[in-house]
Amino acid sequence: MEENFENFRTLLFVLKIWAKKHFIYSGQFGFFNGTNLSVLACKTILLNKNRNQSIFHLLEQFYITFTEWDWTNPILLESLVYHQQQAQQSNFISIENLLNWDINSDYNRRRQVFGLDNYTIYDQNKHRLMQHAKRMWPIIAPGNPPQNSGFNINYSTSKILLSEMRLGI
């Protein structure tokens, strides 16, 4: 990755400008944020290992890769096994299970955020909210403990993000 650092910085800069110009750059509203774009840009460069690729090619690969991505699989820069080994060597073993990311706990947290566990909701609204809770973009930030930086991306915003990325192709 060190030899591609300038490509990474330029790609990240271009992606942030693109996201802001297309009004899809605001993590609190369920769109991209800096962490999401950093992980996705890094993954794009790791998947395209040739050092001498142009930014235009990397940008095209970004759009193609993540419009066709199976979002049931998390985007990881390192394996989760590596993070677990790191945690076992540290003093944070007792809180490890509370903080580590896994798809089931993420889904349960989303159900709580949308109020699907605690409230009685009309069937039509509950079905709509279930779609929002199910649609996840697991973009796992590197570090310990691993966390989903795409937690706020929901069904509606994922449709918008995918349509904007398809326009980029």
KATAGI-V824156 format. One record per residue. N is the residue number from 0. RES is the residue in one small letter. SS is DSSP state (helix for helix, strand for strand, loop for the rest). PHI is phi in radians with two decimals (NA if undefined). D_CENTER is the distance of its C-alpha to the mean C-alpha in Angstrom with 1 decimal. Layout:
n=<N:N>
res=<RES:RES>
ss=<SS:SS>
phi=<PHI:PHI>
d_center=<D_CENTER:D_CENTER>
//
This chain:
n=<0:1:2:3:4:5:6:7:8:9:10:11:12:13:14:15:16:17:18:19:20:21:22:23:24:25:26:27:28:29:30:31:32:33:34:35:36:37:38:39:40:41:42:43:44:45:46:47:48:49:50:51:52:53:54:55:56:57:58:59:60:61:62:63:64:65:66:67:68:69:70:71:72:73:74:75:76:77:78:79:80:81:82:83:84:85:86:87:88:89:90:91:92:93:94:95:96:97:98:99:100:101:102:103:104:105:106:107:108:109:110:111:112:113:114:115:116:117:118:119:120:121:122:123:124:125:126:127:128:129:130:131:132:133:134:135:136:137:138:139:140:141:142:143:144:145:146:147:148:149:150:151:152:153:154:155:156:157:158:159:160:161:162:163:164:165:166:167:168>
res=<m:e:e:n:f:e:n:f:r:t:l:l:f:v:l:k:i:w:a:k:k:h:f:i:y:s:g:q:f:g:f:f:n:g:t:n:l:s:v:l:a:c:k:t:i:l:l:n:k:n:r:n:q:s:i:f:h:l:l:e:q:f:y:i:t:f:t:e:w:d:w:t:n:p:i:l:l:e:s:l:v:y:h:q:q:q:a:q:q:s:n:f:i:s:i:e:n:l:l:n:w:d:i:n:s:d:y:n:r:r:r:q:v:f:g:l:d:n:y:t:i:y:d:q:n:k:h:r:l:m:q:h:a:k:r:m:w:p:i:i:a:p:g:n:p:p:q:n:s:g:f:n:i:n:y:s:t:s:k:i:l:l:s:e:m:r:l:g:i>
ss=<loop:helix:helix:helix:helix:helix:helix:helix:helix:helix:helix:helix:helix:helix:helix:helix:helix:helix:helix:helix:helix:loop:loop:loop:strand:loop:helix:helix:helix:loop:loop:strand:loop:helix:helix:helix:helix:helix:helix:helix:helix:helix:helix:helix:helix:helix:helix:loop:loop:loop:loop:loop:loop:loop:helix:helix:helix:helix:helix:helix:helix:helix:helix:helix:helix:helix:helix:loop:loop:loop:loop:loop:loop:loop:strand:loop:loop:loop:loop:helix:helix:helix:helix:helix:helix:helix:helix:helix:helix:loop:loop:loop:helix:helix:helix:helix:helix:helix:helix:loop:loop:loop:helix:helix:helix:helix:helix:helix:helix:helix:helix:helix:helix:loop:loop:loop:loop:loop:loop:loop:loop:loop:helix:helix:helix:helix:helix:helix:helix:helix:helix:helix:helix:helix:loop:loop:loop:loop:strand:strand:strand:loop:loop:loop:loop:loop:strand:strand:loop:loop:loop:loop:loop:loop:helix:helix:helix:helix:helix:helix:helix:helix:helix:helix:helix:helix:helix:helix:loop>
phi=<NA:-1.07:-1.23:-1.80:-1.08:-1.15:-1.09:-1.08:-1.05:-1.17:-1.08:-1.10:-1.06:-1.13:-1.13:-1.15:-1.11:-1.04:-1.13:-1.19:-1.17:-1.71:1.02:-2.18:-2.15:-2.98:-1.07:-1.22:-1.76:1.58:-1.91:-1.18:-2.27:-1.08:-1.16:-0.98:-1.14:-1.12:-1.14:-1.17:-1.14:-1.10:-1.10:-1.06:-1.20:-1.15:-1.32:-2.05:-1.36:-1.17:-1.21:-1.71:-1.49:-1.34:-1.12:-1.08:-1.15:-1.12:-1.13:-1.10:-1.13:-1.02:-1.09:-1.13:-1.04:-1.60:-1.43:-1.72:-1.15:-1.43:-1.30:-1.38:-1.71:-1.25:-1.60:-2.13:-1.60:-2.30:-1.32:-1.17:-1.10:-1.06:-1.13:-1.16:-1.14:-1.11:-1.14:-1.19:-1.45:-1.75:-1.59:-1.73:-1.09:-1.16:-1.77:-1.01:-1.16:-1.29:-1.75:-1.11:-1.46:-2.59:-1.14:-1.23:-1.18:-1.13:-1.11:-1.13:-1.14:-1.14:-1.08:-1.18:-1.07:-1.46:1.28:-1.46:-1.69:-1.83:-2.11:-1.54:-2.12:-1.00:-0.99:-1.13:-1.18:-1.13:-1.08:-1.11:-1.20:-1.10:-1.07:-1.13:-1.24:-1.32:-1.33:-2.16:-1.99:-1.33:-1.80:-1.51:-1.25:-1.21:2.20:-2.21:-1.46:-1.19:-2.32:-1.46:-1.42:-1.75:-1.04:-1.41:-1.27:-2.05:-1.03:-1.16:-1.23:-1.18:-1.12:-1.16:-1.06:-1.14:-1.17:-1.17:-1.21:-1.13:-1.13:-1.24:-1.24>
d_center=<19.6:22.4:24.3:21.3:20.6:22.2:20.3:17.0:18.3:19.6:16.6:14.5:17.4:17.8:14.2:14.6:18.0:16.9:14.3:17.0:19.7:18.1:17.4:13.6:13.0:13.1:10.5:13.3:13.9:10.6:9.8:8.1:9.2:10.5:8.2:5.1:8.0:9.6:7.4:7.3:11.0:11.9:10.8:12.8:15.7:15.8:16.0:18.8:21.0:23.9:24.5:26.4:23.9:24.0:21.3:22.0:21.4:18.1:17.0:18.3:16.6:13.2:14.1:15.7:13.2:10.2:12.8:14.2:11.3:12.1:9.2:11.3:10.5:7.7:6.6:9.1:11.3:14.0:15.1:15.1:18.9:19.0:17.5:20.0:22.8:22.1:22.2:25.4:27.0:26.2:27.8:24.8:25.4:26.5:23.3:21.0:20.6:19.9:17.0:15.4:12.3:13.3:12.5:15.9:15.8:12.5:14.2:17.4:16.0:14.7:18.2:19.8:18.0:19.2:22.5:22.9:24.6:27.1:28.4:30.4:28.9:30.6:29.7:28.4:26.1:25.0:24.1:22.0:20.2:19.6:17.8:15.5:15.1:14.5:11.8:8.5:5.1:4.8:2.5:6.1:7.9:11.2:14.3:16.2:15.4:11.9:9.7:6.5:5.4:3.9:7.5:9.4:8.2:11.3:13.6:15.2:12.5:10.6:14.2:14.6:11.6:12.7:16.3:15.8:14.2:17.2:19.5:18.4:19.6>
//
